[in-house]
Amino acid sequence: MAVTLASTVPLPGGVSMPVLGLGTAGASGRACVAAVTEALRIGVRLIDTASLYGNEREVGLAVRESGVPRDDVFVTTKVASKDQGVRATVDACEASLRRLGLSVVDLYLIHWPSRRRRLDAWKAMERLLGLGKVRSIGVSNYMVRHLDEIREAGGATPAVNQIELSPFLRQADVVDACVSRGIAVEAYSPLTRGRRLDDPTVRRIAAACGRSPAQVLLRWSLRHGFIPIPKSERPERIRENAAVFDFDLSPDGMGALDGLDADAHFDWDPTDVP
Ligand code: NDP
């Protein structure tokens, strides 16, 4: 069956995660509420926030007032590095739930693999799952050795690893490790934060498809089985970024995009985090 905006991927525990979402980093106040509201109106069902973004109140307000049944919306938030630890992470999750005005989040992520406290934070994530405060748990910015560390400690396998991914940053080693362990791969900064939308190869493929460069990057993500979470505060771009299920990229187009890999991070680079 064809993948659509309503499609989901299965996570452990019977949880279904939408295949594309809305990112909210940098969105605040009314603009954030309006962006989430528009995304939900047009059928986007995954909303990504973090305590670090300072917009959980706005995200929660928009979700609660959207008219979309709570069970149909997939809300992700994340524990910041300063809150990593066994007790601190449980407290941070409860504070996030209060700000969101929700009784449960669908996915709770460790935002960053903080060197000393990430294993304690993972224990807290497992506890939060048991307490029913979160429906699934995962990590973000985890490289292969960070995933190995959880495995070696006997921890539960993360449901999701949210990492920066675009044709310019394919992170094949991490992606392969996730796929082989059954970890869903979520793509942040899938639009390169806007920095490579004028790349000649991307533009050529976009022109050939009659689509925008942003849509080409998102289609590339979906074709690889990643879950992209493009961020926009502009209604027309939110609609554009969701309209990526009625065209496809040719094998040549995919090959050309894959060939753009240059290990180019446009956001945080966790490569050297021990
Ligand atoms: P994106 O790659 O999603 O790019 C966002 C930028 O592109 C914004 O400047 C936006 O501007 C612009 N843009 C959006 N749509 C279009 C379009 N169709 N055409 C042209 N420009 C467009 O970057 P982000 O870094 O925001 O990543 C997405 C999300 O991933 C974040 O919002 C956050 O939720 C998550 N994230 C997670 C991280 C982590 O460590 N776990 C780190 C970074 C991001 P405008 O708003 O004006 O439209």
Boltz pocket constraint, residues with backbone or C-beta under 6 A from the ligand:
constraints:
  - pocket:
      binder: B
      contacts: [[A, 22], [A, 23], [A, 24], [A, 25], [A, 26], [A, 48], [A, 49], [A, 111], [A, 140], [A, 141], [A, 162], [A, 187], [A, 188], [A, 189], [A, 190], [A, 191], [A, 192], [A, 193], [A, 194], [A, 197], [A, 212], [A, 214], [A, 215], [A, 229], [A, 230], [A, 231], [A, 232], [A, 233], [A, 234], [A, 237], [A, 238], [A, 240], [A, 241], [A, 267], [A, 268]]
      max_distance: 6.0
